Amino acid sequence: MISSFDTHIIVDELIADYEITGMKVDKIYKIGDEIRIKLYGRGRRDLVLKPGVALFNTSYPKTAPQHPSGFAMQLRKYLCGLRILDIEQIGFDRIVKITFGLYGEETLIKYYVIVELFGNGNLILTDDELTIIGVLSSKVWATRSLKAKEQYKAPPGMLSPYDVDVSKLIDGETQIVRLLATKLNMGGMYAEEICLLAGIDKEDANPDQEKLQKGIDALLSLPKSPAIVGENIVPFNLLMHNGKERTSFNTLNEAADALYGKKELEKIATKEVSKKQKHISKLEHILSTQKRTAETYEAKQEIAQKKGDSIFENYQLVDTLLSTIYSAVKKLGWHEVKKKVDSNEKLRNAMQRIDDKKGIICVQLEDMEVELDITKNINDNAQTYYAISKKMKHKINGAKKAIAITLLKIENTAVDEVETKTVKKRVRKKKEWYERYHWTISSDDYLIVGGRDATTNETLVKKHLDEDDIHMHADLTGASQVIIKKGKDAPESTLIEAGIFAVSFSKAWKMSISSLDAYWVYPEQVTKEPPSGEFLGKGAFFIKGKKNFLKKLPVEVGIGVYNNKIMCGPFSATTSKCEKPIKVAPGRKSKEEVAKSIKAMLEWDDVNDIIRALPPGTCDIVKQNK
């Protein structure tokens, strides 16, 4: 079970490292005690929500159930096709709220999924006003209720270590380690670590406040070093774990995935192996029985064949016995015949046994006892045994087929011990920072990057616009913020290509405008502070001073493969950098339909990479360079 502290870090990683905000919901499954949300739009992600345990991005796929649960179907009904707009921790509690909706003229929030990770956990679906639509497990307490049509209310808020007033935390009666663990909702492990970092006695009810604050600050300042220690995930290298075995990971999500994803799969695999081994034992028992049965049939077939052959090999003797005994029985009856046989040594030696009820005599032919029906001639008696031999051959063939089927079942059920010990991990391709945005490489080798939406427009400019860059924008509201990295000395050809990039990733595409102006400015001209009386929304910036315009730039892009990545930008740039680039312009076909055609033309594996690269809106393929 993760702590509030771990939850805080995992949520940050899901946004910054795994970029799940903006991704679309494909399918939702309930597998065991977890909800798995399959996302697409920046490659593929599987977001695992395990109420009462953890949430994390997983690299270990699970087999989807053949029959989805009712709650999974309810989540699909409301969420499939929507985007994750935001993911946040509520207060400093083990509660995470995921916002689902659509981008458009204005961001439209439609639903929330709230994951409670404390206690036995729960998962709640609400509308945009937090009215509960569905809940994994309905519950009622004195202070709140988790039932359909009720208003969702979180438990009373906890203090946060990020802004706590330690003087209000200490009550003079309770051990400080208990206060840190409960009032700050950090759990015992982090509470003890703060005491170690602060150099205070964890059982002290009146610790030095300055030392305590330094201990909290020291914990929050530790460099990230995600790992699994024992049965816990930890984001830092803690003093209390000195000397203990650590398994390190790049992110806390990876650690959680290994602990709660991989290990669970390994347990499932172990159970499957056990089931397979039991099944194999059962099949091997069946196989042993089938082999014994086949051997019995083979022995019977061989004996029947030999008996039939021996009748003909002793033709004269058998024929004489049959005719003599038959005539005697007809004249004297079986009782008198038996007497004569018993009194005659030769007859007694020839006939081992007489069954007068069945009309059978048993004779010794070579080393075998052969039963003969005195009512049949020698040919019919021999054919009786040949018929038995033929019947046994059919049974032998049937037994061999059954053995082959059982052997195949054993082979198909065979356990590969290596595979059962290590479950397969889906490897995520390493991405450069700019792949979070629209991007291209100019003909002159300059990196051009553009925002995808209001959120990425905002982060692109605030985080990545440096003093030696150039800022580009279409002369139209509702367009990507575009940066030419290290572009202050870029030639005119790159400025023009960046301008084409800017107008193509603007509303002009959806409006089917064939050409549009763009302008470029220096970084110091871009500000978030508008003139007095004006307001700038998310992703919008104010430009001070002169704008340098580029006139009538074509609204079109080229798309191709560059350095094993899908690159989309001005056709001149893709022609320079990619083999067989494809020209795309605003059109009538859906982006998904065109992307499928481009996927085939470029022989690319994932159509979502192409969908993600193209400008938003309908389009058509115009030209492919040979």
Secondary structure, 3 states (H helix, E strand, C coil): CCCHHHHHHHHHHHHHCCCCCCCEEEEEEEECCEEEEEEECCCEEEEEEECCCEEEEECCCCCCCCCCCHHHHHHHHHHCCCEEEEEEECCCCCEEEEEEEECCCCCEEEEEEEEECCCCCEEEEEECCCEEEEECCCEECCCCEECCCCECCCCCCCCCCCCCCHHHHCCCCCCHHHHHHHCCCCCHHHHHHHHHHHCCCCCCCCCCHHHHHHHHHHHHCCCCCCEEECCEEECCCCHHHCCCCCEECCCHHHHHHHHHHHHHHHHHHHHHHHHHHHHHHHHHHHHHHHHHHHHHHHHHHHHHHHHHHHHHHCHHHHHHHHHHHHHHHHHHCHHHHHHHHHHCHHHHHHEEEEECCCCEEEEEECCEEEEEECCCCHHHHHHHHHHHHHHHHHHHHHHHHHHHHHHHHHHHCCCCHHHHHCCCCCCCCCCCHHHHCEEEECCCCCEEEECCCHHHHHHHHHHHCCCCCEEEEECCCCECCEEECCHHHCCHHHHHHHHHHHHHCEHHHHCCCCEEEEEEECHHHEECCCCCCCCCCCCCCEECCCCEEEEEEECCEEEEEECCEEEEECHHHHHHHCEEEEEEEEEEECHHHHHHHHHHHHCCCCHHHHHHHCCCCCEEEEEECC
